[in-house]
Amino acid sequence: MTAAVGVALIGTGAWGRRLAAAVARTPTLHLVTCYSRNQKRREDFAAEVGCAAAPSFDAAIGRDDVEAVLLVTPNYVHAEQAVACAVRHRHIFVEKPIADSLKDGTTMAAAAQAADVVLMIGHGLRRLGAARRMKELLQEGALGTVVLAEAGFSLPATLTPDSWRYYRHSCPGGPLLQLGVHHADTLQYLLGPAVRVSGSFARLVTAAEIDDVAVAVVEFGSGARAVLTSSYVSPKTYFLRLYGTTGVLDYRTDMTVWPQTEYIDAATTLLLHTRAGTDAVAFTRVDPLVEELEEFARCVRGSARPETGAVEGLAALRVVLAAVESHTRGAPVSLDVR
């Protein structure tokens, strides 16, 4: 029997807690230690999840029983931390987005490649059973030619000056970077590479420095268009709709289950509208965090490659950053999809 991969978790906030719980749901990973800058928080977290509390980042990733690191930290430190992990020959899982700049994301990819370690980006929502079924239906031709998509992801956020999400320099794109980036990944998984983006942002309600609403109009290589929306001040919302020449596929989730991602598929309906009528589409329910972490373990053991590696992480980030640039310039931005 293959031994579980020993991991260090860096970041003990709300999403770090979700990943720790997911690690506990899979036998392929073992949470060895955790670290965050606040001593009491990391010690309380360690006692809660049953791992050691490391006194420093270097101590956490330097342990002999740690093979891989889960980075659940602010976007602007991803590159520095990922490079440090690569230098230690530790495999790297980074919660989305890969970084907040293409330069940092590219640096991370180069460091991982040079050290021959895995770099995987946590775009877990494309792994949901409903998203997988959408992909199958597209491959089966159930929609004909897809011409249009609508996607939205909003969560109300408490933004205070002590939060890195409060500021434009540390959270460029606001909710589009933190939430909409999931759809930027899933839409390209479904429809292929984005080639051009127009963006519009506004600060309408929050006292934070960042914009609290965002819209991106995305053009794909096929010619299809998508409208991607995200808000930090609206109730929990997650939806995706694909319009084809012979059918429309409607994916909606009751987000009262959030952040318990293991229940999202159970709270999702998938409807196929055609000229003949509307049919509910069945799909296999999955636990997306367990799915991606088990894949990560297989990658560490050399039996798989990351579905969402640096290439996919950078592709999703490009859409967000292009939307920000477009808003600033007042003109669409073409993407380099080489």
C-alpha positions, -999 to 999 in steps of 0.1 A, spaced: 0 0 0 14 34 -10 22 56 20 2 88 24 19 120 13 30 141 42 20 178 37 25 211 55 -4 236 54 6 272 52 -23 295 61 -48 287 88 -77 310 78 -112 299 67 -101 282 35 -71 266 52 -96 250 75 -116 237 45 -85 222 30 -74 206 63 -109 190 65 -106 177 30 -71 162 37 -88 143 66 -113 129 41 -87 112 20 -62 85 29 -37 97 2 -25 127 22 -15 132 58 -14 167 75 19 168 93 22 205 103 7 239 98 20 275 100 5 310 100 21 342 114 -2 344 144 12 320 170 -21 315 189 -41 310 158 -17 283 144 -15 265 178 -53 265 182 -56 253 146 -31 225 151 -49 213 182 -82 214 163 -70 194 132 -45 171 150 -11 182 135 20 200 147 22 238 148 55 249 132 73 279 146 81 293 112 75 289 75 110 275 70 105 250 98 72 238 84 85 231 49 118 219 61 106 189 81 118 155 68 83 141 69 69 168 47 69 160 10 45 186 -2 31 220 8 -4 234 6 -2 272 2 -34 289 13 -20 324 17 -25 358 2 -19 359 -36 10 384 -34 32 359 -13 25 329 -35 56 333 -57 80 338 -28 66 309 -9 64 286 -39 100 293 -49 111 285 -13 92 252 -15 108 243 -49 143 251 -36 135 226 -8 123 201 -34 88 202 -19 58 196 -42 35 226 -43 -3 230 -42 -14 267 -45 -49 278 -38 -62 298 -67 -54 322 -83 -18 311 -91 -6 347 -82 -17 383 -87 7 389 -116 18 370 -146 54 376 -137 49 359 -103 30 330 -119 57 325 -145 84 326 -118 66 299 -99 63 277 -129 100 281 -137 111 273 -102 89 242 -100 102 230 -134 138 236 -124 134 216 -92 113 189 -109 85 193 -85 47 194 -90 30 228 -92 -8 224 -90 -33 253 -88 -65 248 -67 -92 254 -93 -114 229 -77 -148 240 -91 -141 226 -126 -140 192 -109 -176 194 -96 -197 166 -110 -221 191 -127 -191 207 -145 -178 174 -157 -212 165 -170 -214 198 -189 -181 189 -206 -194 155 -216 -226 170 -231 -205 195 -251 -184 167 -264 -215 147 -273 -228 177 -293 -259 181 -271 -259 219 -276 -248 221 -312 -223 250 -316 -219 271 -284 -222 308 -291 -227 324 -257 -221 318 -220 -232 336 -188 -214 329 -155 -216 345 -121 -200 340 -87 -207 364 -58 -202 362 -21 -207 390 5 -173 398 20 -163 416 52 -135 439 40 -116 457 67 -83 477 65 -64 448 81 -73 425 52 -51 422 21 -83 419 0 -92 455 10 -65 471 -13 -61 473 -50 -24 467 -50 -28 433 -31 -61 423 -47 -62 436 -83 -96 429 -98 -113 424 -64 -140 398 -66 -131 389 -102 -97 378 -90 -109 359 -59 -142 345 -72 -147 351 -109 -113 335 -116 -130 301 -110 -153 307 -139 -124 321 -160 -109 286 -155 -140 265 -159 -152 284 -191 -118 278 -208 -120 241 -197 -154 240 -214 -149 263 -244 -112 265 -251 -88 294 -248 -99 330 -243 -85 354 -269 -98 388 -260 -113 404 -229 -132 436 -220 -137 446 -184 -158 470 -163 -153 475 -126 -170 498 -100 -169 505 -62 -206 510 -54 -211 499 -18 -181 489 1 -158 512 20 -128 492 8 -103 505 -17 -111 478 -42 -140 477 -66 -168 455 -53 -185 446 -86 -168 433 -118 -179 423 -153 -157 407 -180 -168 400 -216 -147 372 -229 -142 362 -265 -130 326 -272 -110 313 -301 -142 297 -315 -158 331 -317 -182 324 -287 -187 351 -262 -191 349 -224 -202 374 -198 -186 368 -164 -198 387 -134 -187 388 -97 -196 408 -66 -184 411 -31 -216 427 -18 -244 405 -31 -258 373 -16 -241 340 -24 -246 332 -60 -231 307 -84 -244 299 -119 -233 290 -154 -254 290 -186 -242 279 -220 -262 288 -252 -258 266 -282 -275 264 -316 -296 234 -306 -297 236 -268 -292 257 -237 -275 242 -206 -284 258 -173 -263 251 -141 -274 267 -109 -264 261 -73 -281 269 -40 -251 285 -24 -264 284 11 -242 253 14 -210 274 8 -182 271 19 -189 233 24 -179 225 -12 -185 188 -6 -223 196 -7 -223 218 -38 -232 191 -63 -261 180 -41 -273 217 -42 -270 220 -79 -295 216 -107 -285 210 -143 -312 216 -170 -310 211 -207 -334 232 -227 -341 222 -263 -369 227 -288 -384 195 -276 -386 207 -240 -366 209 -208 -349 179 -192 -331 176 -159 -296 162 -164 -283 136 -139 -246 138 -129 -223 121 -104 -218 141 -72 -182 146 -61 -163 162 -33 -142 187 -54 -115 194 -27 -109 157 -22 -109 152 -60 -81 178 -65 -61 167 -34 -62 130 -44 -50 141 -79 -22 161 -62 -11 130 -43 -10 110 -75 11 137 -91 35 137 -62 38 99 -65 45 103 -102 13 86 -116 -4 117 -129 1 152 -141 -19 182 -127 -50 190 -146 -47 225 -134 -10 233 -134 8 265 -142 -5 267 -178 -42 265 -167 -35 288 -137 -19 315 -158 -47 312 -184 -74 320 -158 -53 348 -144 -48 363 -178 -85 368 -182 -88 387 -149 -58 409 -155 -69 416 -190 -103 427 -177 -85 451 -153 -63 465 -180 -93 469 -204 -112 488 -178 -82 511 -173 -76 516 -210 -112 518 -221 -106 492 -248 -106 454 -252 -73 435 -245 -61 407 -267 -45 377 -249 -13 359 -258 -24 323 -259 8 307 -270 
